[in-house]
């Protein structure tokens, strides 16, 4: 399970999605999130899912990456489905057991909510898959640069967000190494009740926290040795600029967003 977590990983490539301006990718990702939350029926949700499949195809990211990004949050998806199935009493009852009942509306709501979560995670993961941490930092800083007028440390905030995102794969790898080392020493983390399993995580969490603080201290020392003093007076090797690919991407997302809104308004069938 630990090895399946792909949050924060970047996969270099030369696809049109990789070559898009990171600022545009952030804006279009936000528009896609809006599209998903506007989707209130099956037709509009299908528009969002179809858009996601097309973009993954264009980016040349393997479809297996969607499964790997979804696998860690599978318990959340199941919990959401169960809540919607058993706590929505509207509609025709399909199954009943004492005080619990499953209705057709509850099933449809559970299906749409699970599809929304899956599309949301897969869509936002695609941005990190195709955008390097440095480009993501520049994009966040550029987009929020107007906040500098109110004395907000935009560069420092963007740097912290990107460093946190960048070190997620590193911490995951470190966790896997610590777990393998503890199992080799005879630690049992898979048997027993819930309380026993939580206690068994203590030999993992303590070395992980120590390693994380050590890495943070080393990173801070390295930045100080390189005379890092925030964003003041800093220059960039690669200048961000919008191009034809960005315009085409904006048009495509705009058309999909319009299609999702129209499907949500006029398509027949179940609605959230």
CORURFEN-V45972 format. One record per residue. RES is the residue in one letter. SS is DSSP state (H for helix, E for strand, C for the rest). PSI is psi in whole degrees, -180 to 180 (none if undefined). BURIAL is # if it has 24 or more other C-alpha atoms within 12 Angstrom, else .. Layout:
BEGIN
RES_SS_PSI_BURIAL ; RES_SS_PSI_BURIAL
END
This chain:
BEGIN
X_C_-40_. ; X_H_-42_# ; X_H_-18_. ; X_H_-10_. ; X_C_121_# ; X_C_11_# ; X_C_130_# ; X_C_-4_# ; X_C_148_# ; X_C_131_# ; X_C_106_# ; X_C_148_. ; X_C_176_. ; X_C_19_. ; X_C_163_. ; X_H_-34_# ; X_H_-39_# ; X_H_-36_# ; X_H_-2_# ; X_C_153_# ; X_C_131_# ; X_H_-29_# ; X_H_-42_# ; X_H_-37_# ; X_H_-38_# ; X_H_-44_# ; X_H_-45_# ; X_H_-33_# ; X_H_-40_# ; X_H_-41_. ; X_H_-37_# ; X_H_-39_# ; X_H_-42_# ; X_H_-41_# ; X_H_-43_# ; X_H_-39_# ; X_H_-20_# ; X_H_-23_# ; X_C_115_# ; X_C_5_# ; X_E_178_# ; X_H_-40_# ; X_H_-46_# ; X_H_-34_# ; X_H_-35_# ; X_H_-34_# ; X_H_-45_# ; X_H_-40_# ; X_H_-40_# ; X_H_-41_# ; X_H_-43_# ; X_H_-43_# ; X_H_-39_. ; X_H_-44_. ; X_H_-39_# ; X_H_-37_# ; X_H_-43_. ; X_H_-38_# ; X_H_-11_# ; X_C_30_. ; X_C_131_# ; X_C_143_. ; X_C_-21_. ; X_H_-25_. ; X_H_-30_# ; X_H_-45_# ; X_H_-41_. ; X_H_-34_# ; X_H_-27_# ; X_H_-31_# ; X_H_-44_# ; X_C_-26_. ; X_C_13_# ; X_H_-40_. ; X_H_-37_. ; X_H_-40_. ; X_H_-44_# ; X_H_-42_. ; X_H_-42_. ; X_H_-42_# ; X_H_-43_# ; X_H_-43_# ; X_H_-45_. ; X_H_-35_# ; X_H_-43_# ; X_H_-13_# ; X_H_8_. ; X_C_109_# ; X_C_-6_. ; X_C_152_. ; X_C_-175_. ; X_C_131_. ; X_E_128_. ; X_E_-38_. ; X_E_138_. ; X_E_140_. ; X_E_106_. ; X_C_-118_. ; X_C_-2_. ; X_E_142_. ; X_E_147_# ; X_E_124_# ; X_E_164_# ; X_H_-36_# ; X_H_-37_# ; X_H_-40_# ; X_H_-44_# ; X_H_-41_# ; X_H_-43_# ; X_H_-43_# ; X_H_-44_# ; X_H_-39_# ; X_H_-40_# ; X_H_-41_# ; X_H_-37_# ; X_H_-44_# ; X_H_-43_# ; X_H_-47_# ; X_H_-36_# ; X_H_-47_# ; X_H_-45_# ; X_H_-38_# ; X_H_-44_# ; X_H_-31_# ; X_H_-33_# ; X_H_-33_# ; X_H_-43_# ; X_H_-30_# ; X_H_-33_# ; X_C_6_# ; X_C_126_# ; X_C_154_# ; X_H_-37_# ; X_H_-45_# ; X_H_-36_# ; X_H_-39_# ; X_H_-47_# ; X_H_-40_# ; X_H_-45_# ; X_H_-42_# ; X_H_-41_# ; X_H_-43_# ; X_H_-34_. ; X_C_13_# ; X_H_-31_. ; X_H_-23_. ; X_H_-11_. ; X_H_-24_. ; X_H_-22_. ; X_H_23_. ; X_C_29_. ; X_C_131_. ; X_C_77_. ; X_H_-45_# ; X_H_-45_# ; X_H_-40_# ; X_H_-44_. ; X_H_-40_# ; X_H_-43_# ; X_H_-42_# ; X_H_-43_. ; X_H_-39_# ; X_H_-42_# ; X_H_-43_. ; X_H_-39_# ; X_H_-34_# ; X_H_-1_# ; X_H_-51_# ; X_H_-35_. ; X_H_-44_# ; X_H_-36_# ; X_H_-44_# ; X_H_-40_. ; X_H_-40_# ; X_H_-42_# ; X_H_-40_. ; X_H_-42_. ; X_H_-41_# ; X_H_-42_# ; X_H_-40_. ; X_H_-42_. ; X_H_-38_. ; X_H_-36_. ; X_H_-24_. ; X_C_4_. ; X_C_10_. ; X_C_135_. ; X_C_113_. ; X_C_2_# ; X_C_-10_. ; X_C_166_. ; X_C_175_. ; X_C_-175_. ; X_H_-43_. ; X_H_-40_. ; X_H_-36_. ; X_H_-38_. ; X_H_-42_. ; X_H_-32_. ; X_H_-17_. ; X_C_-12_. ; X_H_-44_. ; X_H_-11_# ; X_H_-45_# ; X_H_-41_. ; X_H_-51_. ; X_H_-31_. ; X_H_-43_# ; X_H_-41_. ; X_H_-44_. ; X_H_-40_. ; X_H_-44_. ; X_H_-36_. ; X_H_-43_. ; X_H_-40_. ; X_H_-41_. ; X_H_-41_. ; X_H_-39_. ; X_H_-43_. ; X_H_-41_. ; X_H_-41_. ; X_H_-39_. ; X_H_-38_. ; X_H_-40_. ; X_H_-26_. ; X_C_14_. ; X_C_41_. ; X_C_125_. ; X_C_40_. ; X_C_-163_. ; X_C_-3_. ; X_C_124_. ; X_C_9_. ; X_C_144_. ; X_C_169_. ; X_C_140_. ; X_C_-43_. ; X_C_120_. ; X_C_135_. ; X_C_137_# ; X_C_142_. ; X_C_145_. ; X_C_-167_. ; X_H_-35_. ; X_H_-39_. ; X_H_-40_# ; X_H_-43_. ; X_H_-40_. ; X_H_-40_# ; X_H_-41_# ; X_H_-43_. ; X_H_-46_. ; X_H_-39_# ; X_H_-41_# ; X_H_-42_. ; X_H_-38_# ; X_H_-43_# ; X_H_-41_. ; X_H_-39_# ; X_H_-40_# ; X_H_-44_# ; X_H_-41_. ; X_H_-36_# ; X_H_-31_# ; X_H_-38_. ; X_H_-16_. ; X_C_134_. ; X_C_167_. ; X_C_-167_. ; X_C_142_# ; X_E_144_# ; X_C_none_#
END
